[in-house]
Amino acid sequence: MRYIFLLMVNTYLIIASSHQEDITKQAIVKIYTTSKVPNYQVPWSSSMQASTGSGAIIEGGFILTNAHVVANQAFIEVQRYGQRKRYVAKVYAVSHQSDLALLKVEKEAFFKGVTPLTFGELPAVEQKIVVYGYPMGGSTLSATIGVVSRVEHHTYAHSGEMFLAIQVDAAVNPGNSGGPALSGGKIVGVVMQVITKSQNIGYLVPVSMVKHFIDDMKDGKYDGFADLGLGTQKLENPALRRYYGLDDNVTGKLIDKIVYNSTLKGVLKEGDILTKVDGFNIEDDGTVAFRRHEYTDYHYVVDAYQMGATVKLEFIRDKKKMEVDAELKYTSDDMYLVKTTRYDEMPTYFVYGGYVFSPLTRNLILSTNRNRLVLSYLAGEWQEEKKKEVVVLLKVLASDLTRGNNDFAMWPIEKINGDKFINFKDFYNKMKSATSKYIVLEDKDGVKVVIDKEEAQAKQGAILKKYNIEYDKSKDLRD
């Protein structure tokens, strides 16, 4: 009799588990995206590209997925598990910073019979997870089981920024992107990327980042993740520690740069030792203990706050302990000389007599190996009050006007007619308003490109026609 009872209990548990699994599958979505992909080397041109990804239906009638699944989208369709009908979807909100997006479907029939997935908590190392999605190799839903290997900061390939990420050993393949990773039936992460030359090393956007994104979008406006605008240095070297008079009980990071527009400019000083953020001790390698025996970059604490909030910083100046409330007001795009990777917009450009100019973006750097070392260095530089953007001579269109200058490409410009400029718009205005016979462009080493203004204007139309360029400047400049 006891054996029969146990058998009945086991049968019930199997049926209940199967039922829960079916409920989960109903909320998994396949996403079909047609994208208009810009060509940053030929900025007036683009191409159409079709791709697929995965997503999950969550509360509020949203589909949660990756930003890179719907980046540069022109048309999106979604398909429910076990159905063949596709529904038109639109992007409701997107964070290219954290590689997350929310989609909306207007047809209520799409959501009929679905129980939305809910969110769990940040998983522990060795915690079991199940990854759902529609990876390559088939057209039906795939589920792979794995465990959490690590939780630490990692570079998000989509934006190039560093945030908290979950490393898992579950098989993750193209098409899995945007699919949910579940533990205990709840979302603990969103499939983001994989190390291609590894064996089953994939990364998830953690649920803490997802919740931050959704809370951020509740007012209908995406503000993003804040950047303090501080350049810091590790304090692991003994000589460096002795130089600043630090004993063994003090840990932290040395502040060696404060960006001109940081809210901490004039409050903190170069040479201050940042010791705590929001009560978390900063170690000499720049990490904080976010859980017992687990450490990650101290920006983890800042990333937990929404833009507009304040976070308490503790620091040492001249061996005295001090503290300050830092207002979170700017993102990394407001701080760095080169903007983070751009999406959902066409490149900015300007053609003048066969010379093609563009602001330097990470997209542009990634599009070519030309002058990569110099341009990558610039991508790590901070903005200054009178220098907020890098302008490059992108390429030279061959003609009798540009003869001898065709080797100039991806060439950073420092001055125009001896004057520096703040950003691309300032550069463009200086080019258009130049009154001298010649326009002289110069790099930081004094190398020059000279353009005959009258000749350039006279031959502009013929050059544009020859290279089948409809407009001499991008839409944002025409507007």
ZABAKE-413676 format. One record per residue (C-alpha): x, y, z; residue in three letters. Coordinates in nm, 2 decimals, always signed. Layout:
      xx      yy      zz  code
       X       Y       Z   ALA
...
% end
This chain:
      xx      yy      zz  code
   +0.00   +0.00   +0.00   MET
   +0.29   +0.24   +0.09   ARG
   +0.45   +0.16   -0.25   TYR
   +0.13   +0.24   -0.43   ILE
   +0.10   +0.57   -0.24   PHE
   +0.46   +0.67   -0.33   LEU
   +0.40   +0.58   -0.69   LEU
   +0.09   +0.80   -0.70   MET
   +0.29   +1.09   -0.54   VAL
   +0.57   +1.05   -0.80   ASN
   +0.32   +1.03   -1.08   THR
   +0.15   +1.35   -0.95   TYR
   +0.48   +1.53   -0.93   LEU
   +0.58   +1.43   -1.28   ILE
   +0.24   +1.55   -1.41   ILE
   +0.27   +1.88   -1.22   ALA
   +0.62   +1.93   -1.35   SER
   +0.51   +1.86   -1.70   SER
   +0.22   +2.10   -1.67   HIS
   +0.45   +2.38   -1.53   GLN
   +0.69   +2.32   -1.82   GLU
   +0.41   +2.35   -2.07   ASP
   +0.30   +2.68   -1.91   ILE
   +0.66   +2.81   -1.94   THR
   +0.69   +2.71   -2.30   LYS
   +0.37   +2.89   -2.39   GLN
   +0.55   +3.22   -2.29   ALA
   +0.86   +3.16   -2.51   ILE
   +0.85   +3.36   -2.84   VAL
   +1.05   +3.34   -3.17   LYS
   +1.14   +3.68   -3.31   ILE
   +1.18   +3.75   -3.68   TYR
   +1.36   +4.08   -3.75   THR
   +1.43   +4.25   -4.08   THR
   +1.70   +4.52   -4.02   SER
   +1.83   +4.81   -4.22   LYS
   +2.20   +4.78   -4.14   VAL
   +2.41   +5.10   -4.20   PRO
   +2.75   +5.08   -4.38   ASN
   +2.98   +5.30   -4.18   TYR
   +3.25   +5.30   -4.45   GLN
   +2.99   +5.41   -4.70   VAL
   +2.76   +5.61   -4.47   PRO
   +2.50   +5.70   -4.73   TRP
   +2.44   +5.33   -4.80   SER
   +2.27   +5.05   -4.61   SER
   +2.16   +4.69   -4.66   SER
   +1.87   +4.47   -4.55   MET
   +1.93   +4.18   -4.33   GLN
   +1.70   +3.91   -4.19   ALA
   +1.77   +3.74   -3.85   SER
   +1.59   +3.55   -3.58   THR
   +1.60   +3.56   -3.20   GLY
   +1.41   +3.46   -2.89   SER
   +1.21   +3.63   -2.63   GLY
   +0.97   +3.58   -2.33   ALA
   +0.63   +3.71   -2.26   ILE
   +0.63   +3.90   -1.92   ILE
   +0.37   +4.09   -1.72   GLU
   +0.23   +4.40   -1.87   GLY
   +0.19   +4.25   -2.22   GLY
   +0.55   +4.29   -2.31   PHE
   +0.80   +4.06   -2.48   ILE
   +1.15   +4.07   -2.32   LEU
   +1.45   +4.02   -2.55   THR
   +1.79   +4.15   -2.64   ASN
   +1.85   +4.49   -2.79   ALA
   +2.08   +4.33   -3.05   HIS
   +1.79   +4.10   -3.17   VAL
   +1.59   +4.41   -3.28   VAL
   +1.87   +4.66   -3.34   ALA
   +1.83   +4.87   -3.66   ASN
   +1.49   +4.71   -3.71   GLN
   +1.27   +4.79   -4.00   ALA
   +1.01   +4.52   -3.94   PHE
   +0.95   +4.27   -3.66   ILE
   +0.73   +3.96   -3.64   GLU
   +0.68   +3.73   -3.34   VAL
   +0.56   +3.37   -3.32   GLN
   +0.43   +3.18   -3.01   ARG
   +0.55   +2.84   -2.91   TYR
   +0.34   +2.57   -3.08   GLY
   +0.18   +2.81   -3.33   GLN
   +0.26   +2.89   -3.69   ARG
   +0.09   +3.23   -3.71   LYS
   +0.32   +3.54   -3.69   ARG
   +0.21   +3.87   -3.54   TYR
   +0.36   +4.22   -3.61   VAL
   +0.55   +4.36   -3.31   ALA
   +0.70   +4.70   -3.24   LYS
   +0.98   +4.81   -3.01   VAL
   +0.84   +4.97   -2.70   TYR
   +1.17   +5.04   -2.52   ALA
   +1.53   +4.96   -2.58   VAL
   +1.86   +4.98   -2.39   SER
   +2.15   +4.93   -2.61   HIS
   +2.37   +4.99   -2.31   GLN
   +2.25   +4.67   -2.13   SER
   +2.14   +4.49   -2.45   ASP
   +1.77   +4.47   -2.35   LEU
   +1.45   +4.55   -2.53   ALA
   +1.08   +4.53   -2.47   LEU
   +0.84   +4.46   -2.76   LEU
   +0.47   +4.52   -2.79   LYS
   +0.21   +4.33   -3.00   VAL
   -0.12   +4.51   -3.06   GLU
   -0.33   +4.20   -3.13   LYS
   -0.47   +4.07   -2.80   GLU
   -0.51   +3.73   -2.96   ALA
   -0.14   +3.68   -2.95   PHE
   -0.14   +3.67   -2.56   PHE
   -0.45   +3.44   -2.53   LYS
   -0.39   +3.15   -2.29   GLY
   -0.04   +3.27   -2.19   VAL
   +0.08   +3.29   -1.83   THR
   +0.35   +3.56   -1.83   PRO
   +0.68   +3.47   -1.68   LEU
   +0.79   +3.64   -1.36   THR
   +1.13   +3.74   -1.23   PHE
   +1.34   +3.56   -0.97   GLY
   +1.66   +3.67   -0.79   GLU
   +2.02   +3.69   -0.89   LEU
   +2.13   +3.32   -0.90   PRO
   +2.41   +3.17   -0.70   ALA
   +2.72   +3.00   -0.84   VAL
   +2.64   +2.63   -0.92   GLU
   +2.27   +2.70   -0.93   GLN
   +2.09   +2.50   -1.20   LYS
   +1.93   +2.70   -1.49   ILE
   +1.73   +2.61   -1.80   VAL
   +1.78   +2.82   -2.12   VAL
   +1.49   +2.84   -2.36   TYR
   +1.51   +2.97   -2.72   GLY
   +1.51   +2.90   -3.09   TYR
   +1.88   +2.85   -3.18   PRO
   +2.02   +2.75   -3.51   MET
   +1.99   +2.39   -3.62   GLY
   +1.62   +2.36   -3.61   GLY
   +1.29   +2.56   -3.60   SER
   +1.13   +2.43   -3.28   THR
   +1.18   +2.54   -2.92   LEU
   +1.51   +2.43   -2.76   SER
   +1.57   +2.39   -2.39   ALA
   +1.92   +2.33   -2.25   THR
   +2.02   +2.27   -1.89   ILE
   +2.33   +2.41   -1.72   GLY
   +2.47   +2.57   -1.41   VAL
   +2.59   +2.92   -1.32   VAL
   +2.97   +2.93   -1.34   SER
   +3.04   +3.29   -1.24   ARG
   +2.87   +3.62   -1.16   VAL
   +3.10   +3.91   -1.23   GLU
   +3.15   +4.22   -1.46   HIS
   +3.20   +4.14   -1.82   HIS
   +3.20   +4.34   -2.15   THR
   +2.87   +4.34   -2.33   TYR
   +2.95   +4.29   -2.69   ALA
   +2.65   +4.49   -2.81   HIS
   +2.75   +4.82   -2.64   SER
   +3.11   +4.76   -2.55   GLY
   +3.04   +4.87   -2.19   GLU
   +3.11   +4.66   -1.88   MET
   +2.82   +4.55   -1.65   PHE
   +2.74   +4.25   -1.43   LEU
   +2.69   +3.93   -1.62   ALA
   +2.62   +3.57   -1.55   ILE
   +2.84   +3.31   -1.70   GLN
   +2.67   +2.97   -1.77   VAL
   +2.78   +2.64   -1.91   ASP
   +2.45   +2.57   -2.09   ALA
   +2.48   +2.54   -2.47   ALA
   +2.40   +2.88   -2.62   VAL
   +2.40   +2.93   -3.00   ASN
   +2.29   +3.20   -3.25   PRO
   +1.92   +3.24   -3.23   GLY
   +1.92   +3.18   -2.85   ASN
   +1.98   +3.55   -2.80   SER
   +1.70   +3.71   -2.60   GLY
   +1.57   +3.39   -2.47   GLY
   +1.51   +3.36   -2.09   PRO
   +1.72   +3.16   -1.85   ALA
   +1.49   +3.02   -1.58   LEU
   +1.55   +2.88   -1.23   SER
   +1.26   +2.75   -1.03   GLY
   +1.03   +2.86   -1.31   GLY
   +1.14   +3.22   -1.29   LYS
   +1.36   +3.44   -1.51   ILE
   +1.70   +3.49   -1.36   VAL
   +1.87   +3.62   -1.68   GLY
   +1.84   +3.68   -2.05   VAL
   +2.07   +3.50   -2.30   VAL
   +2.31   +3.76   -2.44   MET
   +2.63   +3.63   -2.60   GLN
   +2.87   +3.34   -2.62   VAL
   +3.25   +3.29   -2.64   ILE
   +3.27   +3.14   -2.99   THR
   +3.61   +2.95   -2.94   LYS
   +3.50   +2.80   -2.61   SER
   +3.31   +2.50   -2.51   GLN
   +2.97   +2.60   -2.38   ASN
   +3.06   +2.94   -2.22   ILE
   +2.77   +3.17   -2.25   GLY
   +2.66   +3.49   -2.08   TYR
   +2.33   +3.62   -1.95   LEU
   +2.21   +3.97   -1.87   VAL
   +2.13   +3.92   -1.50   PRO
   +1.78   +3.97   -1.37   VAL
   +1.90   +4.27   -1.16   SER
   +1.99   +4.45   -1.48   MET
   +1.66   +4.36   -1.64   VAL
   +1.46   +4.50   -1.34   LYS
   +1.67   +4.82   -1.35   HIS
   +1.58   +4.86   -1.72   PHE
   +1.21   +4.80   -1.67   ILE
   +1.19   +5.04   -1.37   ASP
   +1.38   +5.30   -1.58   ASP
   +1.12   +5.27   -1.86   MET
   +0.81   +5.32   -1.63   LYS
   +0.81   +5.69   -1.70   ASP
   +0.83   +5.63   -2.08   GLY
   +1.18   +5.76   -2.11   LYS
   +1.51   +5.56   -2.10   TYR
   +1.78   +5.73   -1.89   ASP
   +2.03   +5.45   -1.88   GLY
   +2.31   +5.34   -1.64   PHE
   +2.51   +5.62   -1.48   ALA
   +2.88   +5.69   -1.50   ASP
   +3.05   +5.88   -1.22   LEU
   +3.31   +6.04   -1.46   GLY
   +3.60   +5.92   -1.26   LEU
   +3.93   +5.78   -1.38   GLY
   +4.07   +5.55   -1.11   THR
   +4.39   +5.34   -1.05   GLN
   +4.43   +5.02   -0.86   LYS
   +4.62   +5.05   -0.53   LEU
   +4.79   +4.71   -0.52   GLU
   +5.14   +4.83   -0.56   ASN
   +5.33   +4.87   -0.22   PRO
   +5.53   +5.17   -0.33   ALA
   +5.22   +5.35   -0.45   LEU
   +5.05   +5.28   -0.12   ARG
   +5.35   +5.41   +0.08   ARG
   +5.36   +5.72   -0.14   TYR
   +5.01   +5.81   -0.03   TYR
   +5.07   +5.71   +0.33   GLY
   +4.82   +5.42   +0.34   LEU
   +4.84   +5.16   +0.61   ASP
   +4.72   +4.79   +0.56   ASP
   +4.38   +4.87   +0.70   ASN
   +4.29   +5.11   +0.41   VAL
   +4.18   +4.98   +0.07   THR
   +4.04   +5.16   -0.23   GLY
   +4.12   +5.31   -0.56   LYS
   +4.33   +5.62   -0.65   LEU
   +4.14   +5.89   -0.83   ILE
   +4.36   +6.01   -1.12   ASP
   +4.11   +6.19   -1.34   LYS
   +3.78   +6.37   -1.30   ILE
   +3.59   +6.44   -1.62   VAL
   +3.51   +6.81   -1.68   TYR
   +3.13   +6.76   -1.67   ASN
   +3.12   +6.51   -1.38   SER
   +2.90   +6.61   -1.09   THR
   +3.20   +6.54   -0.87   LEU
   +3.42   +6.80   -1.05   LYS
   +3.53   +7.05   -0.79   GLY
   +3.43   +6.82   -0.51   VAL
   +3.67   +6.53   -0.54   LEU
   +4.03   +6.59   -0.64   LYS
   +4.30   +6.40   -0.82   GLU
   +4.49   +6.21   -0.56   GLY
   +4.19   +6.14   -0.34   ASP
   +4.15   +5.77   -0.24   ILE
   +3.80   +5.63   -0.30   LEU
   +3.74   +5.38   -0.02   THR
   +3.36   +5.31   -0.01   LYS
   +3.06   +5.34   -0.23   VAL
   +2.71   +5.32   -0.07   ASP
   +2.88   +5.15   +0.23   GLY
   +3.05   +4.88   +0.03   PHE
   +3.43   +4.86   +0.09   ASN
   +3.63   +4.91   -0.23   ILE
   +3.92   +4.67   -0.24   GLU
   +4.26   +4.76   -0.38   ASP
   +4.18   +4.60   -0.71   ASP
   +3.86   +4.81   -0.75   GLY
   +3.61   +4.54   -0.65   THR
   +3.34   +4.51   -0.39   VAL
   +3.20   +4.20   -0.22   ALA
   +2.85   +4.19   -0.35   PHE
   +2.79   +3.85   -0.19   ARG
   +2.99   +3.63   +0.05   ARG
   +3.32   +3.54   -0.11   HIS
   +3.21   +3.70   -0.44   GLU
   +3.36   +4.02   -0.58   TYR
   +3.30   +4.23   -0.88   THR
   +3.37   +4.59   -1.01   ASP
   +3.26   +4.86   -0.77   TYR
   +3.04   +5.01   -1.04   HIS
   +2.80   +4.72   -0.95   TYR
   +2.68   +4.94   -0.67   VAL
   +2.63   +5.25   -0.89   VAL
   +2.45   +5.05   -1.15   ASP
   +2.19   +4.95   -0.89   ALA
   +2.07   +5.31   -0.88   TYR
   +1.85   +5.49   -1.13   GLN
   +1.96   +5.81   -1.30   MET
   +1.89   +6.12   -1.08   GLY
   +1.95   +5.93   -0.76   ALA
   +2.25   +6.00   -0.53   THR
   +2.50   +5.76   -0.40   VAL
   +2.73   +5.81   -0.10   LYS
   +3.10   +5.80   -0.16   LEU
   +3.37   +5.78   +0.11   GLU
   +3.72   +5.89   +0.04   PHE
   +4.05   +5.99   +0.20   ILE
   +4.22   +6.32   +0.14   ARG
   +4.55   +6.41   +0.31   ASP
   +4.49   +6.11   +0.54   LYS
   +4.15   +6.24   +0.65   LYS
   +3.83   +6.05   +0.60   LYS
   +3.56   +6.24   +0.41   MET
   +3.23   +6.17   +0.23   GLU
   +3.01   +6.31   -0.04   VAL
   +2.68   +6.24   -0.21   ASP
   +2.73   +6.19   -0.58   ALA
   +2.44   +6.28   -0.81   GLU
   +2.40   +6.03   -1.09   LEU
   +2.34   +6.25   -1.39   LYS
   +2.54   +6.13   -1.69   TYR
   +2.60   +5.81   -1.89   THR
   +2.93   +5.70   -2.05   SER
   +2.83   +5.87   -2.37   ASP
   +2.84   +6.20   -2.19   ASP
   +3.19   +6.13   -2.07   MET
   +3.40   +5.96   -2.35   TYR
   +3.54   +6.13   -2.65   LEU
   +3.41   +5.85   -2.88   VAL
   +3.05   +5.75   -2.84   LYS
   +2.95   +5.39   -2.76   THR
   +2.82   +5.17   -3.04   THR
   +2.53   +5.33   -3.22   ARG
   +2.21   +5.16   -3.34   TYR
   +1.87   +5.25   -3.49   ASP
   +2.02   +5.55   -3.67   GLU
   +2.21   +5.62   -3.99   MET
   +2.57   +5.75   -3.97   PRO
   +2.64   +6.12   -3.97   THR
   +2.86   +6.23   -4.27   TYR
   +2.95   +6.52   -4.48   PHE
   +3.10   +6.52   -4.84   VAL
   +3.29   +6.82   -4.95   TYR
   +3.46   +6.81   -5.29   GLY
   +3.51   +6.43   -5.27   GLY
   +3.64   +6.44   -4.91   TYR
   +3.41   +6.24   -4.68   VAL
   +3.40   +6.34   -4.31   PHE
   +3.23   +6.17   -4.02   SER
   +3.24   +6.18   -3.64   PRO
   +3.44   +5.89   -3.49   LEU
   +3.22   +5.62   -3.34   THR
   +3.29   +5.27   -3.22   ARG
   +3.09   +5.14   -3.52   ASN
   +3.34   +5.32   -3.75   LEU
   +3.64   +5.17   -3.56   ILE
   +3.49   +4.82   -3.58   LEU
   +3.42   +4.85   -3.95   SER
   +3.79   +4.86   -4.06   THR
   +4.14   +4.78   -3.95   ASN
   +4.27   +5.11   -4.09   ARG
   +4.45   +5.32   -3.83   ASN
   +4.30   +5.09   -3.56   ARG
   +4.57   +5.15   -3.30   LEU
   +4.53   +5.53   -3.30   VAL
   +4.16   +5.53   -3.31   LEU
   +4.12   +5.27   -3.04   SER
   +4.34   +5.49   -2.82   TYR
   +4.11   +5.78   -2.88   LEU
   +3.81   +5.56   -2.79   ALA
   +3.94   +5.54   -2.43   GLY
   +3.99   +5.91   -2.39   GLU
   +3.77   +6.14   -2.18   TRP
   +3.59   +6.45   -2.32   GLN
   +3.73   +6.79   -2.24   GLU
   +3.53   +7.11   -2.22   GLU
   +3.66   +7.23   -2.56   LYS
   +3.69   +6.88   -2.72   LYS
   +3.38   +6.66   -2.70   LYS
   +3.41   +6.46   -3.02   GLU
   +3.67   +6.33   -3.27   VAL
   +3.62   +6.41   -3.64   VAL
   +3.79   +6.19   -3.91   VAL
   +3.85   +6.22   -4.28   LEU
   +3.67   +5.89   -4.35   LEU
   +3.78   +5.85   -4.71   LYS
   +3.87   +6.04   -5.02   VAL
   +3.67   +5.98   -5.34   LEU
   +3.91   +5.96   -5.64   ALA
   +3.89   +6.26   -5.88   SER
   +4.12   +6.52   -6.04   ASP
   +4.04   +6.74   -5.74   LEU
   +4.15   +6.49   -5.48   THR
   +4.45   +6.34   -5.67   ARG
   +4.74   +6.26   -5.45   GLY
   +4.53   +6.24   -5.13   ASN
   +4.36   +5.91   -5.19   ASN
   +4.56   +5.74   -4.92   ASP
   +4.40   +5.95   -4.65   PHE
   +4.14   +5.74   -4.47   ALA
   +4.02   +5.72   -4.10   MET
   +4.24   +6.02   -4.04   TRP
   +4.17   +6.22   -3.72   PRO
   +4.15   +6.59   -3.78   ILE
   +4.28   +6.83   -3.51   GLU
   +4.24   +7.17   -3.67   LYS
   +4.06   +7.35   -3.96   ILE
   +4.23   +7.66   -4.08   ASN
   +4.44   +7.67   -3.76   GLY
   +4.13   +7.65   -3.53   ASP
   +4.03   +7.37   -3.31   LYS
   +3.66   +7.26   -3.29   PHE
   +3.44   +7.11   -3.02   ILE
   +3.25   +6.84   -3.20   ASN
   +3.14   +6.74   -3.55   PHE
   +2.86   +7.00   -3.57   LYS
   +3.12   +7.27   -3.49   ASP
   +3.35   +7.13   -3.75   PHE
   +3.07   +7.12   -4.01   TYR
   +2.98   +7.48   -3.94   ASN
   +3.34   +7.59   -3.97   LYS
   +3.37   +7.41   -4.30   MET
   +3.05   +7.57   -4.44   LYS
   +3.14   +7.92   -4.31   SER
   +3.50   +7.93   -4.42   ALA
   +3.58   +8.24   -4.63   THR
   +3.94   +8.18   -4.72   SER
   +4.04   +8.05   -5.06   LYS
   +4.18   +7.73   -4.91   TYR
   +4.05   +7.51   -4.64   ILE
   +4.35   +7.36   -4.45   VAL
   +4.29   +7.05   -4.24   LEU
   +4.56   +6.94   -4.00   GLU
   +4.62   +6.65   -3.76   ASP
   +4.80   +6.66   -3.43   LYS
   +5.14   +6.59   -3.60   ASP
   +5.10   +6.89   -3.84   GLY
   +5.02   +6.68   -4.15   VAL
   +4.79   +6.88   -4.38   LYS
   +4.52   +6.83   -4.64   VAL
   +4.44   +7.14   -4.84   VAL
   +4.11   +7.19   -5.03   ILE
   +4.06   +7.46   -5.29   ASP
   +3.72   +7.59   -5.18   LYS
   +3.60   +7.73   -5.51   GLU
   +3.71   +7.42   -5.70   GLU
   +3.55   +7.19   -5.45   ALA
   +3.22   +7.37   -5.47   GLN
   +3.23   +7.38   -5.85   ALA
   +3.29   +7.00   -5.89   LYS
   +3.08   +6.88   -5.59   GLN
   +2.78   +6.79   -5.80   GLY
   +2.97   +6.59   -6.06   ALA
   +3.16   +6.39   -5.79   ILE
   +2.83   +6.31   -5.61   LEU
   +2.67   +6.19   -5.93   LYS
   +2.98   +5.99   -6.03   LYS
   +2.97   +5.80   -5.70   TYR
   +2.59   +5.77   -5.70   ASN
   +2.56   +5.97   -5.38   ILE
   +2.21   +6.13   -5.35   GLU
   +2.29   +6.38   -5.07   TYR
   +2.62   +6.55   -4.97   ASP
   +2.53   +6.52   -4.60   LYS
   +2.33   +6.29   -4.37   SER
   +1.97   +6.35   -4.28   LYS
   +2.05   +6.49   -3.93   ASP
   +2.26   +6.76   -4.09   LEU
   +2.00   +6.83   -4.36   ARG
   +1.74   +6.87   -4.09   ASP
% end
